[in-house]
Amino acid sequence: MRRIVLNIYSNDLEKSKNFYIDFLGMDLAMDMGWILTFVSKENETAQISIFQNEKNKPLDNSAIFLSIEVSNIDNWYKHAEEQKIEIVYPITNENWGVRRFFVKDPNGVTINLLTHLE
């Protein structure tokens, strides 16, 4: 495998664009109006695509969960608080050697931001 891209359906592409660019700091690699593809600045194979939900039905994203490993997790947590991003699990040192917290993206997807403890 060369890469894995998570695909998410959205009822609000503009909110998704703001979240992935302004909060996560990703580059917008493609915007076709109905699909947005975001790419990590550090690793171009780390990508997320957001599709417009054309049926406008309620979205059930309970099966979607994304983990993103970052450096300086405490800065990310502070950044989430400053931007009033919904934090659904507070920053925690887990006994298996990671420090992490969870946020919700504008589509209800839970994102696990983590770093490995030394």
C-alpha positions as CSV (number, residue, x, y, z in Angstrom):
1,M,0.0,0.0,0.0
2,R,1.2,3.5,-0.8
3,R,-1.4,5.5,1.1
4,I,-4.8,5.3,2.7
5,V,-7.3,8.2,2.3
6,L,-10.2,8.6,4.6
7,N,-13.4,9.7,2.8
8,I,-16.0,11.7,4.8
9,Y,-19.4,12.9,3.7
10,S,-20.3,16.5,4.7
11,N,-23.4,18.6,4.9
12,D,-21.2,21.8,5.1
13,L,-18.0,21.8,2.9
14,E,-17.1,25.3,4.0
15,K,-17.0,24.3,7.7
16,S,-14.9,21.3,6.7
17,K,-12.5,23.4,4.7
18,N,-12.0,25.8,7.7
19,F,-11.5,22.9,10.1
20,Y,-8.9,21.0,8.0
21,I,-7.0,24.1,6.9
22,D,-7.3,26.4,9.9
23,F,-7.2,23.8,12.7
24,L,-5.2,20.9,11.3
25,G,-3.0,23.0,9.1
26,M,-3.5,20.9,6.0
27,D,-3.2,22.1,2.4
28,L,-6.2,22.0,0.1
29,A,-4.9,19.9,-2.8
30,M,-8.2,19.7,-4.7
31,D,-11.5,21.6,-4.7
32,M,-14.0,20.5,-7.3
33,G,-17.0,22.0,-5.5
34,W,-18.4,18.5,-4.5
35,I,-15.2,17.1,-3.2
36,L,-12.3,18.6,-1.2
37,T,-9.0,16.8,-0.8
38,F,-6.6,17.9,2.0
39,V,-2.9,16.9,2.2
40,S,-0.5,17.0,5.1
41,K,2.2,19.6,4.6
42,E,4.8,17.2,6.1
43,N,3.7,14.0,4.3
44,E,1.9,14.2,0.9
45,T,0.5,10.6,1.3
46,A,-1.5,11.6,4.4
47,Q,-4.7,12.8,2.9
48,I,-8.4,13.2,3.7
49,S,-11.2,13.7,1.1
50,I,-14.5,15.3,2.0
51,F,-17.5,14.7,-0.2
52,Q,-20.7,16.8,-0.4
53,N,-23.6,14.8,1.1
54,E,-25.9,15.2,-1.9
55,K,-28.9,13.3,-0.4
56,N,-29.0,15.8,2.5
57,K,-29.9,13.0,4.9
58,P,-28.7,12.9,8.5
59,L,-25.2,11.5,8.6
60,D,-24.2,8.7,10.9
61,N,-20.5,8.9,11.4
62,S,-20.3,6.7,14.4
63,A,-18.2,4.2,12.4
64,I,-15.7,6.8,11.3
65,F,-12.7,7.4,13.6
66,L,-9.5,9.0,12.5
67,S,-6.1,8.9,14.3
68,I,-3.5,11.5,13.5
69,E,-0.1,11.4,15.1
70,V,1.3,14.9,15.7
71,S,4.3,16.4,17.3
72,N,3.9,18.8,20.3
73,I,0.5,17.5,21.4
74,D,0.1,20.2,24.0
75,N,0.3,22.9,21.4
76,W,-2.5,21.1,19.4
77,Y,-4.7,20.9,22.5
78,K,-4.2,24.6,23.2
79,H,-4.9,25.4,19.5
80,A,-8.2,23.4,19.8
81,E,-9.2,25.3,22.9
82,E,-8.4,28.7,21.3
83,Q,-10.4,27.8,18.1
84,K,-13.3,26.5,20.3
85,I,-13.1,23.1,18.6
86,E,-15.3,20.5,20.3
87,I,-13.0,18.4,22.5
88,V,-14.7,15.2,23.4
89,Y,-11.9,13.5,25.3
90,P,-9.5,15.7,27.3
91,I,-5.7,15.5,26.9
92,T,-4.6,12.3,28.7
93,N,-1.4,10.3,29.1
94,E,-2.5,6.7,28.4
95,N,-0.8,3.8,30.1
96,W,0.2,2.3,26.8
97,G,2.5,5.1,26.0
98,V,0.6,7.8,24.1
99,R,-0.6,11.3,25.1
100,R,-3.8,12.1,23.2
101,F,-7.1,13.9,23.0
102,F,-10.2,13.6,20.8
103,V,-12.0,16.4,18.8
104,K,-15.1,16.4,16.6
105,D,-14.8,17.7,13.1
106,P,-17.7,19.7,11.6
107,N,-19.2,16.4,10.2
108,G,-19.3,14.6,13.6
109,V,-16.2,12.6,12.9
110,T,-14.1,11.8,16.0
111,I,-10.4,12.6,15.5
112,N,-7.8,11.2,17.9
113,L,-4.8,13.5,18.0
114,L,-1.9,11.7,19.6
115,T,1.9,11.6,20.2
116,H,4.0,8.7,21.5
117,L,5.5,9.3,25.0
118,E,9.2,8.7,25.3
